Amino acid sequence: MRTRIRGRSRGLSVAMAGALTLAIPSAGLAQSPAPADIPTGGTIIWMLPAVISSAMPYNYPEANNQRVGTLVNIGLTAVDTEGNIVPKLAEKVPTVADGDVSEDLLSVTWRLRDGLLWSDGTPLTSDDLRFTWEVCGVVANGCRQSAGLTDIASVDTPDDRTIVLHYAKPYFDYATQFQWGILPRGSADVGDPADNARWAYNTTVNPNLGPFSIQEFVPNDHLTLTRNPNYYLAAEGKPYLDGVVIPLRPDLETIRRALLTGENDLIANISGGQAEIDEVANAGIQIIGGMSAYQNQMLINQWDPADPTRTTPHPVLGDASVRKAVVLASNPREWMGLKDSSYYTWQEMPYRFTIWGAQYTCDIEPPPFDPEQAKALLDDAGWVVGSDGVREKDGVRASIRVGAIAGWNETDAVVWASQLKAVGIDATLDAIDNLLVYAGYAAGSPLYTGNFDLMLSDYGRDQGSAQADVVLMYGSDQVPSPSNAIGINFTGVQDDQVDQWVQATATETDFDARAGLYCDIEKRVDQELWTERWTGFGPGYAGATAKLRNVHKNELFTVFGYGSDEWYLEP
Amino acid sequence: MQRVILLRLIQIGPMLFAVSIVLFFALQLVPGGPTAAWAHGATTSEAIEAIRIKLGLDDPVPIQYIRWLTAALQGDLGYSYTTNLPVVGEVLRHLLPTVLLMGTALTIIVILGVVLGTFQAIRQYSKADTFVTALAFAGASMPTYWVAMMLLIINAAILNPWTGRPFLPSGGMTNPRGGGDPLDIAVHMVLPVTALVLGWVSWYSRYMRSAMLDVIHADYVRTARAKGLPERVIVFKHALRNAAMPLVTLLALDLPYLFAGALFTELIFGWPGLGYYYYMAITQRDYPVVMGMTMVVAVLVIVASLIADLAYAWLDPRVRYGSGRR
C-alpha cells in the first residue's frame, strides 16, 4: 500500500512550484537552457538507500526500485511533474473524442510511434505490449503492479504499431495503462510468465526502452547505467548524461554525508530535519523541495480492535462525538513532517481524490483545529474529566493508542498524542513494524485486522486508480477479512449512503459526474462519519550537486527520476 | 587429542541440527512473514497466494523445514527472496569484503592490544600506564556505531585544501567513479577499520595487561630474572606466550565476527559485507538468507571454539584434553 500518490490541484501545484523557485533560486526548477546549449556527457553518482532487487517495471518491490526503474523503463504515457498525462512511446494519449476510446470505455486503441527500437536494436512492436498483458494480466502470475491489465479481457494487434485493448469492465485510468513500461517478448532473460518473479530480466532489464540501460547490476552493492543509444529521443541528444552509477548504501545519513563530501551527486530524500538540510544547503548543494509521495492520513477506528469482523463498536471511538473531537483536537501543522521550512511551504491539502490531479480535487474545507470545541463536544457527550485529567464515561476511560509506522512517523504521532491529551484523551504511541503495517490480513497487519485505535498512516500513490481507491477504501464489502484480503476499508466504513455512491461510480463514465461522487463520499466519510482525516502531503527534499541541472522533485505526480533524460552536468 | 577432536567434530552435527530447528521455527513467529516484504500490501490476495505457493510457504512448517534441511545437506541453502540469487553464492560474495575488513581490523587490534598491554604491564602505575588505561576505558565506553558516526563527521569537517573534499571516502568499498584497485580499497578501509580498532583494542589491551601482570610476577619469571636473562628475552620469550592465553579465548570468541561482520560498522560505512547482507535480509524477511547466514555463523562459532581449545593445548603443555589427568 505504501506506494505513492499522484494527483492534486494543478493550480496549487503550479503555485507551489512558483514558491519553490523563489525560495531556491539555484534549484533544478530554474529555467532550462535551450537544447542546443545543453552540454552532454558525464556520469553522476546517485546513492540509494535500499535493496534494489528488481527494475522490471511491473515488479517494483518498493519506491527505490521504482526510482531505478524510471531510468531504464518508459511506457506509452507518463504523468509529468505538473500532473499532466503526456505521450511517450505512444503517438498520442487516446481519448473518447478522437475515437480511440469507446463511449463505454471498454475498448482503447493505442498506436506506437514509428521506428521505436529496444536498446539492442530490435523493433518494439505491439506484440511486446501483448506479451506484457500476457504476463501481468494474469493475477496468479503475481505481478506487483498490474492495475488495469487484469481487467483486460482480450487484445487485438492489427499491425505492428497498433494494439486494441478490450476491457471486461471500464478502466477509468486507461490513459496511463502501460505507463510503467513494456516487456520484451524476444528477450533471452524473460521466461515463463508465471515465473516472472525469478526472471533474470528483473535485474538485467535487457533489452530496455528507457534513457539508460543497465550495464552492471550487483545486488546489495551497485548498479551501473549507461546511455541507451536507441532511446526514442536519442536524435535530440537525450539522455544528456552518459551514465548513472547507483551505489547502494543502507544508511541514509551515510548517503547524506557522501553528498557533502562530493562522493555522491544526488540524493532523492535528504535525511534528518531542518539542521541537516541546512547543512547540505550551506555546502553549496542544491536543495530541491517538493511534495513527497505520501499523503498523511489519520485513521480513526470506530470498531473494537479485538473484533476483526468490525461489528462491535469501539469502547471509546465508537462514539461519533469522540471521533469528531479527535479530529478537531488535532493540528497536523504541528507535526514535524508538515512544518514549513525555508525550502518549502506546506499547505493544507484541499480534499481530494488525488489520482488524476485537478479533475478529482474536491472543494471541501478542511476541519478546523479547535480544541475548545472538541472539549465541549466531549463534555456534551458525557465524557467527564477525571482526577488525572483523562476523561471517562460509564467507567470507560478515554484511553487509546496512536499507531505510527516505526522509523517513519513516530514523532508526528507523539505530537498528535500530546494534542489529544490536551482535551482529556489519554493517547499513547504504538509504533508498528513498517513491513507489518500494510502486510495484509493473513500476516496480521493491524490495519487489516482492525487492531488499532488511531493510526497515522501515509497513503501513497498506488499504480491503481482513483476508482479502485474509492471502491476498496469505502465500500462496506471491502472491510479486510480472511475472505477479502484486498479490501482496504481499514476503519470499517459501513454506510448505506456511501455504498450507493460507490456503486454509482463503477458505471459512471462521465469524469465530472464521477468526480462529484468521489467528493460526496469524501465529505461523508471525513466530516460526517469522522473516521478519517486527510492532512496533506509532507514535503520532501532532494539534494543535487550544484553542477547537476534539470532535476525535479514532485513525487506527488512522478517518481523521482522522472525526466532523467534531461539531466545534465554543467561544465 | 585426536579422539577429542573427533568427538567435537561429531558433536557439530547434532548442534547444528538443533540450531536449525530452533531458528527455522522461530522465524515462523515473526509477524508478517516473507510475503509482507513481497507484497507491501499493494498486491491482491490472489497474487499473494500465488507467491506463497511459488515459495512453498503454503506447506505445513515441518514440511518446509524438511525441504530446507534436505537441500541444505546437499549444500543448497535456497534462493534469496529479494534477489532471487542462490544464498550460497550471495554469502560467498559478501564473505570476502567482510574477511578483508574484519581480518585487517582484528590483526591490528591484536597487535596493538599485545603491544599496549605488555607496555602497560612492564610500566605498571607509570604515567604512561595511567594514560593508556584512561584511553582504554574511554575506548571501551564508546559504542562502535557512535565512534563510526563521529569518524564520519570528523572526516567531513577536515577538508583537503587542494581538492576541497575530505581526505578519506565516507563509505563503500571502492570509488564509484572508477576504482577497485588495492590502494582504493585500502583507502576505503581506513575509517571502518579505525572505528573497529578504537572500539575493540581497549578490551584486548586490558586483557593483555592483566595477564601479563600475572605472569611477570610468577615464580618462573623471577627465576629467569635471577638467572640473569635479559628483560627482552624474559618478556617476549617466557612471559608473552603464557600471557597470551586469555587473548586466545577472546580471539576465539571474536572469530565469528570475522565472518559474520560487524553489523553496525558495515551498515554505517556501506561496506558490502556479510553484516550488511544479514541486516538487509532481516529487514526484508528474506528467510532463506537469514537461515543460511545463521547456519554458516553457527558452524564458524563451533569451529572457532574448537580452534581455541586446540590453541590452548598448543600454548600450554599442561592442558591435555581427554586424558583425565593433568
Interface residues (C-beta under 8 A of the other chain):
Chain A: M1 R2 T3 T43 I45 V51 S53 P61 E62 V139 A140 N141 G142 C143 R144 Q145 S146 T150 D195 A197 R198 N202 T203 P219 N220 D221 H222 V245 P247 L248 R249 P250 D251 E253 T254 R257 A258 L260 T261 G262 E263 D433 L435 L436 V437 Y438 A439 G440 A442 A443 G444 S445 Y448 D462 Q463 G464 N484 A485 I486 I488
Chain B: P31 G32 G33 T35 A36 A37 W38 A39 H40 G41 A42 T43 T44 S45 E46 A47 I48 A50 I51 K54 Y79 S80 T82 T83 N84 L85 E90 H94 M149 L152 I153 N155 A156 G164 R165 P166 P169 S170 G171 G172 N175 P176 R177 L267 I268 F269 G270 P272 Y276 Y277 Y279 M280 T283 Q284 R285
